[in-house]
Amino acid sequence: MSRYYVNKFLFQADRSPELLAAYKADPVAALARWEEDHGRWLDKNATVERTTWLCFTDEERRALEEQDHVALFELGAHWFPTLQVFVGMHEKDYEARSGPLAYQREFAADLAHWRGRNHPDIRP
């Protein structure tokens, strides 16, 4: 499993309004573009150092393409950047429909089946 690669994408999406908007609008295209432009480099500003981890697993890609925060959590993606990315994409829509913190409440409800259990291992 490439938890590092998934978390790297989430971390960079959380810090790039352009990537976040692209990911919300067209996840498949955004992931492909990110992999080509940034995924292969150790840092988004790097021009020399490349990483050897160059792809998502099929499960990770499906979860990212479907923007399935529960599947990402269960695959071991770190909960914090996952929450940050999905809040960044969906908070305003949910708030307009259901009030403040609506997305966060749904995120918590979707993961309620994990109460009393250990978090999935997030080590790379």
PyMOL commands that set and color helices and strands:
alter all, ss='L'
color gray80, all
select helices_A, chain A and resi 3-14+17-25+27-39+58-65+69-74+79-98+102-110+112-114
alter helices_A, ss='H'
color red, helices_A
deselect
rebuild
show_as cartoon
